[in-house]
Amino acid sequence: MTLLDLPLTPLHEVDLTEVPRLQSPAPRRRIEGRVSLSTAVVHPLTAEEAAAGEAEWLGFLTAQAPHSDYLLLSLTCAFRPPANGDPFADAAVGVLLESPGEPADRQPIAWSLSPKKRSHPVERATTVGLTARLAIVESTLEVTPGQGREEVFVVGMGERDSDPEWRVKATSRHPLIGDETFTLIVKAAAGVPVQARLTVAATVKHRRFGLIPYRAELPAALRTIDLRRRPATRPEDPAPASRTGDV
């Protein structure tokens, strides 16, 4: 297995705006300071890194190099409901992969993603493990002993598609709070531009109004990621959110 150390990039607060509904009067509700999104980490994978020391896979990936590139994309979403306020019921983080101007058969896909399924939260990951099959291993996994029927906390879907997503849901044992790291390996046509467009949504359980869906208003620097650019932190990125006190 190959281990990659990822930089701990800053978190940036994003606002949530109520999703328009026919029966919802204007103005729409707005929530500030409860969700943050990290600057994305992008790491192009060499054939040696992806092969994880297995000669058979090194030969395969080297042969694929003239036609395909593999890129690792990782980001963290932090949920910070108020201590005595309305909790999050669920959330979703979506990624739309695109190579503008390229035909359908040369569009990027999510080759592998993590997490795929988990029944408990974990701490923010700073190390990613890769197997020779380009599968992502959660090297910082912290197992919580289960009792009774499993309640899924987070599930990832969309491998081999251009629009993978993760869905996170509060359970009877775990409220939706804390940092969640989402990682995927992108397979793209060699040398072509590749970008990822992010969406973040959440449902808040209001005591008075019930379940209300919201969508995050992401600034351009967080919403669209150029996977061909190496730096994880750029000068035009928004200022990081404060990590002290109640945000």
N, C-alpha and C positions, 0 to 999 in steps of 0.2 A: 504494500500500500504506500502511496505517495502522500506526504503531509505538506500542506501549504499553510504558512502563517499569513493571516490577513491583517492589514492595518485596521486599527480601531478608528473608524471615521466618525466625524461629529454628527450629532442628531440635530435636526431642524424642525421646529414646531410648524405644524400645518393646521389650518382651520377646517372645520367640518361644516358643511352647509346642507340643510335638509333637502332631500330629494323631492322635486315638485310632485304633487299629487292633485288630482281633480278636486278632491274634497278639502284640500288644505288651503286656508286663506292666506293671502300675502300679509305681511312679509314672512319669508321663510325663516325658521329658526337657525341660529348659528352658534357653534361651539368653538371656543378658542382654548388653546393650551392643553388639550387632552390627548393629542396624537402627535407623534414626532416620527420623521423618516430620516434615515441616514443618507449621507452621500454614498452612492454605490461604489463598490469595489469591482474593478474589471481586471482580469488577469488572463492574458493569452496563454494557452497551454502548449508547451512544446511536446513533440512526440515522446521524448524521454519522460516528462512529467506524467503524461497521460498513460503511458504504458506501465507505470508503477513497477519497473524492474523486470517485467516479463518479456522475454525475447520474442515470443510469438506475436504479442500485441505490438511491440515496437516495430516489427517488420510491417504489420498491417497498417499502423498509423503513419509510418514513413511513406508507404505506398499511397496513402490517402492524401498526403500533404499537398500534392499539386492540385487537388480538386476540392479539399475541405479544410477548414480551420475549426479549432475547438477553443471556445472562450468561456471562462468562468465569470459569472456575475453573481454578486452577493450584496444583500442589503438588509437592513434591520428596521423594523417598525416597532415603535414603543407606544404602549397604551397606558394612559395615566388618568383613570377616572378619579374624581374627588373622593376623599375618605368617606364622607357621609352623603355623597350625591348619587345621581342616577348612574347605574352601572352599564357597561357594554354587554350586549347580549351576544353579538357575533361581529365578525369583521372579515374582509376579503382583501387580498392584495393580488392584482392581476398584472401580467406582463404581455405586451403585444410586440413580437419580434418582427422586424421589417428590414429588407434590403431595397430601398427605394430605386425604382427603375429596372429592377431585375424581374425576369419571368417567374411564374409560379413555382417551377421546378428548381429554382435557385434561391428560394426564400429560406431564411434561417428557421430552425426548429429547436425546441427544448429537447436535448438528447437525454438529459438526466436532471432530476430535481430533488431537493431535500428541504424540509422533511416531506415524506410521502404520507405518513400516518403516525400520529402520536397521541397518547391519552393523558399527557401531562406537560406542563411548561418546562423549559430549560433555560439556563442562563445564556446570555448573548455569546454566540460562538466567535472565536478568534482564530480557530484552526479548522481546516477542512481536509478530510481524508478522501483520496481517490483510489478506487480499485482499477485494475487493468481494463475492466470493461467500461470505464468512464462512468461508473456509478459513484455517487457521493455518499460518504459515510459520515454520520454525525459523531465526530470524535469527542464532543463535549457533552454527550448524552448523560443525563442524570435520571436514573430509573426510580420511580416511586412505586412501591409495592401496591398491586391492585387488589381490590376486594370486591367480589361480586361481578356484575356485568360491566364490561368495559365501556366507558364513555369517551368518545373521540374528541380530543381537544383541538387538534389541527390536522388537516388533510390537504395534500397537494395532488393536483391532477393536471393532465395536459402534456405528458411526455410524448415526443414525436409530433407535437403540434406547434404552431406558431403563437398560441395564446394560452400559455400555462397560467395557473392561478393557485393560490392557497386560500383555504377557508378556515377560520379560527372561530371556535364556539365556546362560550362559557359553559361549564358543567357544574354539577352539584358539588363537586370536590374542588374545582379550580375556577375562580373568577377570571375574567379576561383582563388581565393586568400584567404589566411588565414588558420586557423586550423579547421580540421574536425575530430570529435571523432566518432569511430565506435565500437559498442558493440554487443556482442552476448552471448546467453546462450547455452552452449553445453550439450547435453545429451549423456552420455557415459556409457558403461557397467561398473558395479561397480568394482573398484579396479584395472582395467587394465590400462596400460600406454596410455596416450593420448597426441598427439602433434598436433600443428598447423603449417603449412608451409604458409608463406605470400608471395604474389607477389604484386608489385605496378607498374602501368604503367601510362603514360601520353602522350597526344598529344599536341605538341607545334605548334602554328600558326606563322611560320616564314614569315617575309615580303618578303623575296627573294625566298624561296623554298616552301612556302605553308605549308600544314599540314604534320608534320613529327611525326610518333609514336616513343615513347621511352619506355624503360623498366628500372626500378631501379635495381642497383647492390646492393643487400642487404648483409651485413656481416652476418656470421653464427648466431651471437647472436641475430640479429633482424629477420632473415629469418625463423628460426625454434624455436618454443616456446614449452616448456614442461609444459603442463597444470597441472601436478601433483606437480610442484614446487611452493611453496608459495611466496618466495621473488619476489618483483616486480623489484628490481634493484640488479644486480649481479656484483661481482668484475670484471668479464671478459667483461662486457659491454663496447662498445667503448665510448670515451669521448664525452660528450654532445656538441651539436652545440652551438655556441654563439647566444644569444637572443638579442644582442644589435646591433644597426646599420643595414645596409642592408646586408643580408646574401645571 
